[in-house]
Amino acid sequence: MEKNLEFADLLRLIDDRSAAFRAAIAAAPGLDVQVPSCPEWTLRDLAQHLGEGRRAWAATVAAGPAATAKADPGEGAVAPEGREAVVDWLAESTSLLLDALREAGADRACWGWWGKSQSPLTAAGVARRQLHEIAVHTYDAQLAAGAAEPLPVEVAIDGVEEFLSTICTTTVAWPHEPGGVDYHAAEGRSWRNELSAAGASFVVLPGERADAVATAHGTASDLVLALYGRIPLDDLTLGGDRKVFDQLVEWDPER
């Protein structure tokens, strides 16, 4: 079984996906084009969100274990005018985040909103969450530029696992019939989201099991994009009780 991404891998891939995001900004017809997967936003809005958010997380990581909420992004949080200036501002935003993460190191405690999940409240946990937010928004930017690409395989495989362990795990009780929902990537990885009165937990599976109440098969990239609502769930191959996926989409446990 493949190992999870190491801290150095997360930093490398944050840099890579951030560069791909900037390339999409540079290649788009203009910053005023709509983002199909975020229809309320233009590409400028998406760039503002990504740059400002990375600055806020850089400040949060730098604040250390004493932080009790996400930090203010500080000066320079508003994107400048002009495409080239926006691209440079985005590069600076990424550098601030990467510098803060390197300075903190993987194991330093850090505030995060996912305290009831199975993901750690550490700089490594923040780096992993940041990678996948940037990766999905890079897809959004590429889509707006007219040249969307699947997520790179190593990002996508980790992205399924990170989504399930961070966003789909909680100690809040599952309000429906209990059972396991399994996700199978064409690249050979499988995961289970176990739903019960004890909450929702996550586990890596050695392979397919017959006791799942619902299953989803697809490439790792398509699984990630479906989990984030970028493509319809029906673009995946679904099995078992279809309504469980609808219940998961509608469920919003208080974290």
Disulfide bonds with the S-S distance in Angstrom:
none
